[in-house]
Amino acid sequence: LDIKATSMPGDLSQWIMKHYDQEMSQIDIPDKGKIPVDAESVHRIWGLPNKGKKVCFKV
């Protein structure tokens, strides 16, 4: 399955934030399990690159 999304519906964003466990860095899916939020899982699920040039940004 090759899905390339350019945006995310607001309801999905809110659901993810509600179920995100910041201390464990994972999304808890009720009665289903957990999805780790790390470089490898983000790459595998969303297809975003996790190697190559570093991105510099200021907070």
HUKA-V11835 format. One record per residue. RES is the residue in one letter. PSI is psi in degrees with one decimal (* if undefined). D_LAST is the distance of its C-alpha to the last C-alpha in whole Angstrom. Layout:
BEGIN
res-><RES;RES>
psi-><PSI;PSI>
d_last-><D_LAST;D_LAST>
END
This chain:
BEGIN
res-><L;D;I;K;A;T;S;M;P;G;D;L;S;Q;W;I;M;K;H;Y;D;Q;E;M;S;Q;I;D;I;P;D;K;G;K;I;P;V;D;A;E;S;V;H;R;I;W;G;L;P;N;K;G;K;K;V;C;F;K;V>
psi-><118.9;99.9;125.4;102.5;142.8;-7.4;169.4;131.2;144.3;-41.0;-39.8;-42.3;-45.0;-41.0;-44.3;-46.1;-35.7;-34.9;4.7;128.0;103.5;-39.0;-37.2;-7.5;56.8;160.1;123.8;115.5;113.0;130.8;11.7;-39.0;-160.4;147.2;118.6;144.2;89.9;175.7;-42.5;-44.3;-37.1;-41.2;-47.2;-43.3;-46.3;-12.0;17.8;141.2;143.6;15.6;160.6;-145.0;140.7;147.3;121.6;135.0;157.6;140.9;*>
d_last-><35;32;30;27;26;23;23;23;25;24;26;25;22;23;25;23;20;23;25;21;22;19;20;22;20;23;24;27;30;33;36;35;32;29;26;24;20;20;20;23;24;21;23;27;26;24;25;21;22;20;22;22;19;15;13;10;7;4;0>
END
